[in-house]
């Protein structure tokens, strides 16, 4: 049965090979270079035009007075800001078309790049003794940030649509028809690839495969030529890679890229390096991403600003709680923070006064997985409490915990001590970071996300922390709160 399946698949693949001769689409290789060149030119023009618009606005006479903006607006500064901004954007992955940044990260990259470029240009102006109008440089930078942000988000989406419509998806062969190989093939096709089939000797071939078996690994060079393949995706187990190494070291008669699907799963963070030590290569990464002190400074500044701006909201909520039910305005609960340190987390009280004493009688009605306890229609919740919990307003006092350094704006959900006692060893890893008011779990559906997936999201955040990721989560928090998805 297995031999018949292998022969049938190979015969079908040979027929497809003869029916589909394919030459290298040279335009495929030129399109990214053309698009990057156009993107760089437009980025530079947008920055220079932004400063030109700012100059024009300042140069308009007011009350009959002649503006002196021309002498205070050196246009060489705009060119320097454009050059520095483009360099910084390139270093942040702006022109990496194969791995586009999510739109919140794109906006953050534009904001940081233009601001740093402006500071560099202003510092340079001090050495050449050239006066720079503060209002002109500030207005030009603001216009440039808005224009670049809109253009970059639109350009990323436009390139994806353009490349799919003009150039067919990259053709790929998956080396290995096992379960992992078939999963990789499905994921690649979801991303626009054309997976023509598998290369495998049939030793671990499943009884049914979803794509043709093109031939054995020994014929891989021939298969690459016949099917006009752009990429090879390796999905072989470790005990079968020796045969493949001989093919890879010999090379191919066609330009092709090789992707190796490492078996590290979620253990491997995005930021890792391959280093040579002696004669062996090592994958080098930190299990917990280093967090800069700037995160603490931004948390402190935004928490204080939030407390000041939201003071009227705090007062209104406090009055509503007092009028709705007897009891304190704030609810204090011991939670477990970074490295197991305990702290008293603050929330607006959304339940009746003796709510904690009723937990035992409600345990069998728990609607979430894992050690957490949540009920969609919790009888302990007050009338005003339902509104506060629906829109996450009960979480606002945690800004005080952020100001005290016990929490962060973004981080894992702070667990209770009872929950931590039930953790498995691998789940304790989520205690390696400051807990946050919001996080990946909160913006991914909150209680609709199973507990195990919540832990995986937290571990992903801890391993891959960056300012861009924090900005993305904060921006995603707004629609998550307004849609009230998973809130109860």
Secondary structure as GFF3:
##gff-version 3
##sequence-region A 1 488
A	DSSP	alpha_helix	2	19	.	.	.	ID=ss1
A	DSSP	alpha_helix	26	59	.	.	.	ID=ss2
A	DSSP	alpha_helix	69	72	.	.	.	ID=ss3
A	DSSP	alpha_helix	75	91	.	.	.	ID=ss4
A	DSSP	alpha_helix	103	127	.	.	.	ID=ss5
A	DSSP	alpha_helix	134	166	.	.	.	ID=ss6
A	DSSP	beta_strand	171	175	.	.	.	ID=ss7
A	DSSP	alpha_helix	179	190	.	.	.	ID=ss8
A	DSSP	beta_strand	194	199	.	.	.	ID=ss9
A	DSSP	beta_strand	213	215	.	.	.	ID=ss10
A	DSSP	three_ten_helix	217	219	.	.	.	ID=ss11
A	DSSP	alpha_helix	220	226	.	.	.	ID=ss12
A	DSSP	beta_strand	231	234	.	.	.	ID=ss13
A	DSSP	three_ten_helix	238	240	.	.	.	ID=ss14
A	DSSP	alpha_helix	241	250	.	.	.	ID=ss15
A	DSSP	beta_strand	257	260	.	.	.	ID=ss16
A	DSSP	three_ten_helix	265	267	.	.	.	ID=ss17
A	DSSP	beta_strand	273	277	.	.	.	ID=ss18
A	DSSP	beta_strand	280	284	.	.	.	ID=ss19
A	DSSP	alpha_helix	293	309	.	.	.	ID=ss20
A	DSSP	alpha_helix	311	324	.	.	.	ID=ss21
A	DSSP	beta_strand	330	336	.	.	.	ID=ss22
A	DSSP	three_ten_helix	338	340	.	.	.	ID=ss23
A	DSSP	beta_strand	342	348	.	.	.	ID=ss24
A	DSSP	three_ten_helix	355	358	.	.	.	ID=ss25
A	DSSP	alpha_helix	359	362	.	.	.	ID=ss26
A	DSSP	three_ten_helix	363	365	.	.	.	ID=ss27
A	DSSP	alpha_helix	383	390	.	.	.	ID=ss28
A	DSSP	three_ten_helix	393	395	.	.	.	ID=ss29
A	DSSP	alpha_helix	398	403	.	.	.	ID=ss30
A	DSSP	beta_strand	408	410	.	.	.	ID=ss31
A	DSSP	beta_strand	415	416	.	.	.	ID=ss32
A	DSSP	alpha_helix	417	421	.	.	.	ID=ss33
A	DSSP	three_ten_helix	425	432	.	.	.	ID=ss34
A	DSSP	beta_strand	436	438	.	.	.	ID=ss35
A	DSSP	alpha_helix	440	443	.	.	.	ID=ss36
A	DSSP	three_ten_helix	446	448	.	.	.	ID=ss37
A	DSSP	alpha_helix	451	463	.	.	.	ID=ss38
A	DSSP	alpha_helix	467	483	.	.	.	ID=ss39
###
